[in-house]
Amino acid sequence: MAYLKQKPRRLADGTIQKYWYRCEAYRDDKGRPREKVLEYLGVNPNRRVIPLDPTLAARVAVAFLEGKPSPNETWMRLKSLGIDLPSRPQQVSLTYNPPLRRYSLRCE
């Protein structure tokens, strides 16, 4: 079962920054407990980046352009397109990375 873990790090200016990871516990061959990092979440554990193929990205763009949806309506529209989010996001943005020619959906 996966869980969230934070690792505090001291920056050069002396402040402490928390970095979040999604981890999983398991036992190795000798029965010792170990931890495996499944995903690096950055400084905000609620932020998700979901890669999209171009056809799905076009359908998401049309869903965003239809009126001015509330966060709840946005979540429902994404769910109807087959994109499952763990919780209702407050901010959603569709991004395009030109050098890589990739679309992604950023949710916070």
C-alpha positions as CSV (number, residue, x, y, z in Angstrom):
1,M,0.0,0.0,0.0
2,A,1.4,3.4,-0.9
3,Y,1.8,6.3,1.5
4,L,3.1,9.9,1.4
5,K,6.5,10.7,2.9
6,Q,8.2,14.1,3.4
7,K,11.9,14.7,3.5
8,P,13.0,18.1,4.9
9,R,16.1,19.7,3.4
10,R,18.0,22.7,4.6
11,L,18.5,25.2,1.7
12,A,21.6,27.5,1.3
13,D,19.8,30.4,2.9
14,G,19.0,28.3,6.0
15,T,15.3,27.7,5.4
16,I,13.9,24.2,5.5
17,Q,12.1,23.0,2.3
18,K,9.9,19.9,2.5
19,Y,10.0,17.5,-0.5
20,W,7.2,14.9,-0.9
21,Y,7.4,11.3,-2.2
22,R,4.8,8.6,-2.7
23,C,6.4,5.5,-1.3
24,E,5.7,1.8,-0.7
25,A,7.0,-0.5,2.0
26,Y,8.0,-4.1,1.3
27,R,10.3,-6.8,2.6
28,D,13.5,-7.9,0.8
29,D,14.6,-11.5,0.3
30,K,16.0,-11.7,3.8
31,G,12.8,-10.4,5.4
32,R,14.1,-7.0,6.2
33,P,11.7,-4.0,5.8
34,R,12.6,-1.7,2.9
35,E,11.0,1.3,1.2
36,K,10.6,2.0,-2.5
37,V,10.0,5.5,-3.9
38,L,7.2,5.2,-6.4
39,E,6.9,8.9,-7.4
40,Y,8.5,12.2,-6.6
41,L,5.8,14.7,-5.9
42,G,7.9,17.9,-5.5
43,V,7.2,20.5,-2.9
44,N,3.4,20.2,-3.1
45,P,2.0,16.7,-2.6
46,N,-1.4,17.8,-4.1
47,R,0.1,18.7,-7.5
48,R,-0.3,16.1,-10.2
49,V,1.0,16.1,-13.8
50,I,-0.8,13.7,-16.1
51,P,0.6,13.1,-19.6
52,L,-2.0,13.2,-22.3
53,D,-2.1,12.1,-25.9
54,P,-3.0,14.7,-28.5
55,T,-6.5,13.5,-29.2
56,L,-7.4,13.5,-25.4
57,A,-5.7,16.8,-25.0
58,A,-8.0,18.3,-27.7
59,R,-11.1,16.9,-25.9
60,V,-9.9,18.4,-22.6
61,A,-9.3,21.8,-24.3
62,V,-12.9,21.7,-25.6
63,A,-14.2,20.8,-22.2
64,F,-12.3,23.8,-20.7
65,L,-13.5,26.2,-23.3
66,E,-17.2,25.4,-22.9
67,G,-18.3,28.3,-20.6
68,K,-16.4,29.0,-17.4
69,P,-16.6,25.8,-15.4
70,S,-16.3,25.8,-11.6
71,P,-13.7,23.4,-10.0
72,N,-16.5,20.9,-9.3
73,E,-17.7,21.0,-13.0
74,T,-14.1,20.7,-14.2
75,W,-13.6,17.6,-12.1
76,M,-16.8,16.1,-13.4
77,R,-15.9,16.9,-17.1
78,L,-12.4,15.3,-16.6
79,K,-14.0,12.3,-15.0
80,S,-16.4,11.9,-18.0
81,L,-13.4,12.0,-20.3
82,G,-11.8,9.0,-18.4
83,I,-9.3,11.1,-16.4
84,D,-9.5,10.0,-12.7
85,L,-8.1,12.5,-10.2
86,P,-7.7,11.5,-6.5
87,S,-9.5,14.6,-5.3
88,R,-11.3,17.6,-6.7
89,P,-8.6,20.1,-7.9
90,Q,-8.7,23.8,-7.2
91,Q,-6.6,24.6,-10.3
92,V,-6.3,22.7,-13.6
93,S,-4.2,23.7,-16.6
94,L,-3.4,22.1,-19.9
95,T,0.2,22.6,-20.9
96,Y,2.2,21.9,-24.1
97,N,5.9,21.3,-24.2
98,P,7.0,22.3,-27.8
99,P,10.4,20.7,-27.9
100,L,9.1,17.3,-26.7
101,R,5.7,17.7,-28.5
102,R,3.9,16.5,-25.4
103,Y,0.7,17.6,-23.7
104,S,0.1,17.3,-20.0
105,L,-2.6,18.2,-17.5
106,R,-1.5,19.9,-14.3
107,C,-3.8,19.7,-11.3
108,E,-3.5,21.2,-7.8
